[in-house]
Amino acid sequence: MITDLKQGLLFSRLNQAQLEQISLHSTRLTLSEGEILFEQDGSADSFYLVTRGMIKLFRLSAGGEEKIIEIVSPGQTFAEALMFLEIQRYPVSAGVLGHDGADLIAVNANTFAEMLRESMDTCFMVMADMSQRLRGMVREIDDLSLQSATCRVADYMMRCISNGETVFHLDIPKHALASRLSVKPETLSRIIKSLSNKQILKVAGSQFEVLDLKGLSDLASVCNFPCEKQAARPVSFGHHAA
């Protein structure tokens, strides 16, 4: 378990004694397709590290419509900020995204909080991680309130390519991606088709290839928000192809 814990940014700089302490109060979980990990407003006594698969954090509208707030990929943690609250309840629901299930490590929040009280360095590390996420959330508010749907789609696709690679796989269902980007599924499909017709993208099933990098970048920045790598965790479109 310690090897898996080290994959998470939150645990990566802990010493061996701290990792052993955390592992003694942690539990491995395996969830199947569609399984719910916890419900909104449930008691939050643990936070989680994803080691395989993807987890969606979501809320339901009064009409029962699901809105995905965040998609968590392997190596990422979620719900850790709740350990600092007096009343610890999950503000969202969490469940498996995709067909292959997911593996997680559930970490006892009280044990981790007690360790933070004993280590100033670890406490500052956690604060830095949360500050990065806050910065990403502020940027996302700008995206959702000020950018058009095409801008948002192009911007996220730009974040999926790096190191000169222009091919990536969409490993999450398109309806989940549409919810995460706050667009209707049919709107997302129209945007992707339009980008394909304009020879900006080439789409083959779940594989996307950027044919016109400048064109995609121009679309991403048309609302005067130049595309940049998000400091916090971006929505995962999947691994980059070699």
N, C-alpha and C positions, 0 to 999 in steps of 0.2 A: 504493500500500500504506500510506503514512503516514496518509492520511485514514482508512482502516479501523482502523489501530492506535489512533488517537485515540479511537475509540468504546469502547475497553476502559478500565475504571477504572485498571488497572495501568499504562497508558501515557498516561493523559489529562493528567498534569502534567509529562511529560517535555519537555525543550526540543527545538528543531528538530534540533540536532546529535545528541542522544541518539536521537531517532526515526530519523534517517538511519542511524545506526550499527546500530540494531536491524533496520531494514528490509534492510540489506545481508546480514544473517545469518538471514533469515527466508524461508519458502517458502509459497506458496499451495497449498492442497490442496482438491480437490473429491471428495467421497465420494458414492456412490450408495446407494439404499435398502438397508438391512441390512448395509452394509459395515462391517468392523471396522477401527478406527484403530490400536489396539494391544491386546496381550494382557496379562493380569495376569502380573507378574514379568518382563516385558520390560524391556530396558535403556531408561532414561529420559534421553535426551539432548536432548529438546525439551519445551516446554510449548506450550499452544494457546489461540488466541483464536477463538471462533466468530463468523463474520460472517453466516451464513445457515443456517437449519434448526436442529435440536436434536440434541445428543449425549447419550447415556445412559452413565453410569459405573456399572458393575455387577460383581458377583462371582457365581460359580457355586458352588452347594452341592455336597457330595459326591455327591448324587443327580442332579446336573446341572440343578437348578432355578435360574433366574436371579433374582437379587435386585438391583433397581435402587437404587443408593446415592444418586445425584444426577442431575438433569436440567439440562443446561447450555444456555442460550439465547444468541441473538446479543448480542454486547457483553460476554460473560462469558469469563473465562479459566479454565483448569484445569490441574493438574499442576505449577504453578509452585513449590509448596513443596518439591518434590523436589530442587530445585537446591541446597538447603542441607544435604542428607544426604551422608554419605560414600559410601554405596552407593546409587546412584540407580536404583531399579527401580519400575515402576508397581505400586501395590498393588491396582489394579482393572483391568478391561478397559474399553475405550471403543468405542462403535459408534454408527451413525446411528439415530436414533429418528424414525419417520414415513416417509412415502412419497416425499417430495420431495428426499431427499438433503441434503447439508450442505456448506458452504464453510467452511474454516478457514485460519488462518495459523499455521504451525509456527514457533516462535521458538527459536533455539538457546539452551539453558539456560546454557551456559558463558559465552557472550557477555554475556547479561543479568547473570549473577552478577558478572562482571568490572566491569560498569558500576556495580553496586551498591557495589563496593569503592571506587570513585572518587567516589561521591556519597552523602554522609550523608543528605541530604534525600530522595533517591529510596529509600534503604534504609528510612527511617522510614515512608515512604508505603506501601511493600510490607508492612511489619510491621503498620500500621494496618488494611490490607485483610484480612490473615490473622487479625487479632484479631477483626474483625467476623464473619468466617466461623466462628471458634471459638465465639463467643457464640451464633451461630445453631445450631451443632451441639449445644451444651449444652442449648439449649432443645428441640431435636428429641429428644434422649435423654429429657427429661422427657415430651414428647408421647407417645413410643412406649411408655414404661414405665408411665406413670400415667394416660393418657387412654384412654377407650373409642374404638372404631372410629368411632362417630358423632361424637364430639368432634373427632377428627382430621380427618374429612372436612369437617365444618362449619367448623372453624378454617381450613383451607386455602382453602375457598371464600370466607370472609371476607377473606382476604388478596388475593383476586383482584379485589375491587371497591375502587374508590377514587374520590375527587372526586365523590361522589354518584352515580356510575354503578352500575347494578345488573344490567347485562347483560354477559356475557363468553362467550368461545368456548373450548371444550375442544379444544385443537389436538393433544393427544397421545392415543394409544390408551388406552382405559379399563384394559386389563390392565397397561399401563406405570404408569399412575397408581396402580392398586391396589398394585402392587409397591412403588412409592415410599412409599406410606402404610402399608405393612406390613399390608394387609388382603387377603383373598381376592377375586378379581374378582366372584364371586357375592355376596359381602358388600357390596362397593361398590355393585353394582346394586340390592341390596335397600335400602340406605340412601338412595340417590338416589330410588328409587321411593317410599319412605316419606316423604321430604321433599316430594316432588311431591304425594302424596296428602293431606298436611297443609297444602297450599297455601303452603308455605314457598318452594318452587322451582317454576318452570315450565321444562320441558325440551322442546326441539324439535331433535332431532338432536344436533349438537355445541354448540348455543346454549343457555345457561343464563340464566334471569332470576330474580333474587331478588325474591320477592313480599312476604315478611315478613322485613325486615331485623332487627327485634328478636328474632324467633323464632330466626333463624339464629345471631345473636350469643349468645343465651341458651344454645343448644346447644353453641356453641364454648367457652363459659366455665363449663359445668356442672360441670367437674372442678376448679373453682377456679383455672383458668389463663386469666385474661381475655385475649381476643383482642387481639393487638397486631401491628403491622407488624414483620416479621422484619428484624433488622439486617443479616443476611447475605442471600444470595440465596435466595428462596423457590422452591418448585416452580412452574414456569410453567404456568398453565392456558391461556395464549394471550393475544392482545391484547384490550383492552376495546373493546366496540362503542361507536360514537359515538352 
